[in-house]
């Protein structure tokens, strides 16, 4: 049933290629962001859960 519905959609062949390209682009951008971010930025963020909750109020 689903195969018949998908076969009727015009240009359905491009969607798998598009999703792979979007995934690869997102993964590449996130990898570059992690590599280029300074270690000090991650250290301050890693200590956030350990900070006292009352300091923000």
N, CA, C and O atoms as a GROMACS GRO file, in nm:
protein
  228
    1UNK      N    1   0.082  -0.119   0.000
    1UNK     CA    2   0.000   0.000   0.000
    1UNK      C    3   0.087   0.126   0.000
    1UNK      O    4   0.066   0.216  -0.081
    2UNK      N    5   0.184   0.131   0.089
    2UNK     CA    6   0.268   0.250   0.097
    2UNK      C    7   0.355   0.266  -0.027
    2UNK      O    8   0.381   0.377  -0.071
    3UNK      N    9   0.399   0.154  -0.082
    3UNK     CA   10   0.482   0.161  -0.202
    3UNK      C   11   0.403   0.221  -0.318
    3UNK      O   12   0.458   0.298  -0.397
    4UNK      N   13   0.277   0.187  -0.328
    4UNK     CA   14   0.194   0.240  -0.436
    4UNK      C   15   0.173   0.391  -0.420
    4UNK      O   16   0.172   0.466  -0.517
    5UNK      N   17   0.156   0.434  -0.297
    5UNK     CA   18   0.137   0.577  -0.272
    5UNK      C   19   0.265   0.652  -0.304
    5UNK      O   20   0.262   0.758  -0.367
    6UNK      N   21   0.378   0.598  -0.261
    6UNK     CA   22   0.505   0.665  -0.286
    6UNK      C   23   0.541   0.668  -0.434
    6UNK      O   24   0.607   0.761  -0.481
    7UNK      N   25   0.499   0.567  -0.508
    7UNK     CA   26   0.527   0.565  -0.651
    7UNK      C   27   0.451   0.672  -0.727
    7UNK      O   28   0.494   0.714  -0.834
    8UNK      N   29   0.339   0.718  -0.674
    8UNK     CA   30   0.260   0.819  -0.743
    8UNK      C   31   0.313   0.961  -0.721
    8UNK      O   32   0.272   1.053  -0.791
    9UNK      N   33   0.403   0.980  -0.625
    9UNK     CA   34   0.458   1.112  -0.598
    9UNK      C   35   0.561   1.146  -0.704
    9UNK      O   36   0.652   1.067  -0.732
   10UNK      N   37   0.547   1.263  -0.762
   10UNK     CA   38   0.638   1.305  -0.868
   10UNK      C   39   0.776   1.339  -0.809
   10UNK      O   40   0.782   1.404  -0.704
   11UNK      N   41   0.881   1.298  -0.872
   11UNK     CA   42   1.020   1.326  -0.832
   11UNK      C   43   1.052   1.280  -0.690
   11UNK      O   44   1.121   1.350  -0.616
   12UNK      N   45   1.003   1.165  -0.650
   12UNK     CA   46   1.029   1.112  -0.516
   12UNK      C   47   1.175   1.068  -0.502
   12UNK      O   48   1.224   1.052  -0.390
   13UNK      N   49   1.244   1.047  -0.613
   13UNK     CA   50   1.382   1.000  -0.609
   13UNK      C   51   1.477   1.098  -0.544
   13UNK      O   52   1.582   1.058  -0.493
   14UNK      N   53   1.445   1.226  -0.545
   14UNK     CA   54   1.536   1.328  -0.494
   14UNK      C   55   1.533   1.335  -0.341
   14UNK      O   56   1.631   1.382  -0.282
   15UNK      N   57   1.429   1.291  -0.275
   15UNK     CA   58   1.417   1.305  -0.130
   15UNK      C   59   1.523   1.227  -0.052
   15UNK      O   60   1.578   1.283   0.044
   16UNK      N   61   1.555   1.104  -0.087
   16UNK     CA   62   1.664   1.037  -0.013
   16UNK      C   63   1.799   1.108  -0.030
   16UNK      O   64   1.876   1.117   0.066
   17UNK      N   65   1.826   1.157  -0.148
   17UNK     CA   66   1.951   1.228  -0.171
   17UNK      C   67   1.952   1.358  -0.090
   17UNK      O   68   2.053   1.392  -0.029
   18UNK      N   69   1.842   1.429  -0.089
   18UNK     CA   70   1.831   1.553  -0.014
   18UNK      C   71   1.851   1.531   0.135
   18UNK      O   72   1.920   1.609   0.200
   19UNK      N   73   1.793   1.426   0.191
   19UNK     CA   74   1.808   1.401   0.334
   19UNK      C   75   1.952   1.364   0.370
   19UNK      O   76   2.001   1.404   0.475
   20UNK      N   77   2.019   1.290   0.285
   20UNK     CA   78   2.159   1.256   0.311
   20UNK      C   79   2.246   1.382   0.306
   20UNK      O   80   2.335   1.399   0.389
   21UNK      N   81   2.219   1.469   0.211
   21UNK     CA   82   2.296   1.593   0.200
   21UNK      C   83   2.272   1.681   0.322
   21UNK      O   84   2.367   1.739   0.375
   22UNK      N   85   2.149   1.693   0.366
   22UNK     CA   86   2.118   1.774   0.484
   22UNK      C   87   2.185   1.716   0.608
   22UNK      O   88   2.243   1.790   0.688
   23UNK      N   89   2.178   1.585   0.626
   23UNK     CA   90   2.242   1.521   0.740
   23UNK      C   91   2.392   1.542   0.737
   23UNK      O   92   2.451   1.577   0.840
   24UNK      N   93   2.455   1.523   0.622
   24UNK     CA   94   2.599   1.539   0.611
   24UNK      C   95   2.640   1.683   0.638
   24UNK      O   96   2.741   1.707   0.704
   25UNK      N   97   2.565   1.779   0.587
   25UNK     CA   98   2.596   1.920   0.609
   25UNK      C   99   2.583   1.955   0.757
   25UNK      O  100   2.669   2.024   0.812
   26UNK      N  101   2.477   1.909   0.822
   26UNK     CA  102   2.458   1.937   0.964
   26UNK      C  103   2.570   1.874   1.046
   26UNK      O  104   2.625   1.939   1.135
   27UNK      N  105   2.605   1.749   1.017
   27UNK     CA  106   2.711   1.680   1.089
   27UNK      C  107   2.845   1.751   1.069
   27UNK      O  108   2.923   1.763   1.164
   28UNK      N  109   2.872   1.797   0.949
   28UNK     CA  110   2.997   1.867   0.921
   28UNK      C  111   3.003   2.000   0.995
   28UNK      O  112   3.106   2.033   1.053
   29UNK      N  113   2.895   2.075   0.992
   29UNK     CA  114   2.892   2.205   1.061
   29UNK      C  115   2.909   2.186   1.212
   29UNK      O  116   2.984   2.260   1.275
   30UNK      N  117   2.840   2.089   1.269
   30UNK     CA  118   2.853   2.066   1.413
   30UNK      C  119   2.993   2.018   1.450
   30UNK      O  120   3.045   2.056   1.554
   31UNK      N  121   3.053   1.936   1.366
   31UNK     CA  122   3.190   1.890   1.392
   31UNK      C  123   3.288   2.006   1.387
   31UNK      O  124   3.376   2.017   1.473
   32UNK      N  125   3.274   2.092   1.288
   32UNK     CA  126   3.362   2.209   1.280
   32UNK      C  127   3.343   2.302   1.398
   32UNK      O  128   3.440   2.358   1.449
   33UNK      N  129   3.220   2.319   1.442
   33UNK     CA  130   3.193   2.405   1.559
   33UNK      C  131   3.261   2.350   1.683
   33UNK      O  132   3.321   2.425   1.759
   34UNK      N  133   3.252   2.220   1.704
   34UNK     CA  134   3.314   2.158   1.821
   34UNK      C  135   3.466   2.170   1.813
   34UNK      O  136   3.531   2.198   1.914
   35UNK      N  137   3.522   2.150   1.697
   35UNK     CA  138   3.667   2.157   1.683
   35UNK      C  139   3.718   2.299   1.704
   35UNK      O  140   3.824   2.318   1.764
   36UNK      N  141   3.645   2.398   1.655
   36UNK     CA  142   3.691   2.537   1.661
   36UNK      C  143   3.660   2.606   1.793
   36UNK      O  144   3.718   2.710   1.822
   37UNK      N  145   3.571   2.550   1.875
   37UNK     CA  146   3.536   2.612   2.002
   37UNK      C  147   3.649   2.592   2.102
   37UNK      O  148   3.711   2.486   2.108
   38UNK      N  149   3.676   2.696   2.178
   38UNK     CA  150   3.784   2.691   2.276
   38UNK      C  151   3.746   2.600   2.391
   38UNK      O  152   3.629   2.586   2.426
   39UNK      N  153   3.846   2.538   2.450
   39UNK     CA  154   3.824   2.447   2.561
   39UNK      C  155   3.765   2.520   2.682
   39UNK      O  156   3.688   2.462   2.758
   40UNK      N  157   3.800   2.645   2.699
   40UNK     CA  158   3.750   2.722   2.813
   40UNK      C  159   3.598   2.737   2.807
   40UNK      O  160   3.532   2.738   2.911
   41UNK      N  161   3.543   2.748   2.688
   41UNK     CA  162   3.397   2.760   2.674
   41UNK      C  163   3.327   2.632   2.721
   41UNK      O  164   3.223   2.638   2.786
   42UNK      N  165   3.385   2.518   2.689
   42UNK     CA  166   3.326   2.392   2.731
   42UNK      C  167   3.343   2.370   2.881
   42UNK      O  168   3.257   2.310   2.945
   43UNK      N  169   3.453   2.418   2.937
   43UNK     CA  170   3.474   2.402   3.081
   43UNK      C  171   3.369   2.478   3.161
   43UNK      O  172   3.317   2.427   3.260
   44UNK      N  173   3.339   2.600   3.120
   44UNK     CA  174   3.238   2.678   3.193
   44UNK      C  175   3.100   2.613   3.180
   44UNK      O  176   3.022   2.616   3.276
   45UNK      N  177   3.070   2.556   3.065
   45UNK     CA  178   2.941   2.491   3.046
   45UNK      C  179   2.934   2.359   3.121
   45UNK      O  180   2.826   2.318   3.165
   46UNK      N  181   3.045   2.292   3.136
   46UNK     CA  182   3.044   2.163   3.206
   46UNK      C  183   3.022   2.181   3.356
   46UNK      O  184   2.977   2.088   3.423
   47UNK      N  185   3.054   2.298   3.408
   47UNK     CA  186   3.036   2.324   3.552
   47UNK      C  187   2.896   2.375   3.585
   47UNK      O  188   2.861   2.386   3.703
   48UNK      N  189   2.818   2.406   3.487
   48UNK     CA  190   2.685   2.462   3.510
   48UNK      C  191   2.595   2.372   3.594
   48UNK      O  192   2.529   2.423   3.684
   49UNK      N  193   2.589   2.241   3.571
   49UNK     CA  194   2.501   2.158   3.654
   49UNK      C  195   2.546   2.150   3.800
   49UNK      O  196   2.465   2.118   3.887
   50UNK      N  197   2.672   2.178   3.827
   50UNK     CA  198   2.723   2.170   3.963
   50UNK      C  199   2.706   2.299   4.040
   50UNK      O  200   2.723   2.302   4.162
   51UNK      N  201   2.674   2.407   3.970
   51UNK     CA  202   2.656   2.536   4.036
   51UNK      C  203   2.533   2.530   4.126
   51UNK      O  204   2.438   2.455   4.101
   52UNK      N  205   2.536   2.612   4.230
   52UNK     CA  206   2.424   2.617   4.324
   52UNK      C  207   2.304   2.682   4.253
   52UNK      O  208   2.319   2.782   4.184
   53UNK      N  209   2.188   2.624   4.271
   53UNK     CA  210   2.066   2.673   4.206
   53UNK      C  211   2.029   2.811   4.256
   53UNK      O  212   1.974   2.891   4.180
   54UNK      N  213   2.058   2.841   4.381
   54UNK     CA  214   2.019   2.968   4.442
   54UNK      C  215   2.104   3.085   4.391
   54UNK      O  216   2.068   3.200   4.417
   55UNK      N  217   2.210   3.063   4.323
   55UNK     CA  218   2.294   3.172   4.273
   55UNK      C  219   2.223   3.251   4.164
   55UNK      O  220   2.249   3.370   4.146
   56UNK      N  221   2.134   3.187   4.093
   56UNK     CA  222   2.064   3.254   3.982
   56UNK      C  223   1.950   3.342   4.031
   56UNK      O  224   1.898   3.422   3.954
   57UNK      N  225   1.910   3.328   4.153
   57UNK     CA  226   1.794   3.405   4.203
   57UNK      C  227   1.837   3.528   4.278
   57UNK      O  228   1.752   3.603   4.326
   0.00000   0.00000   0.00000
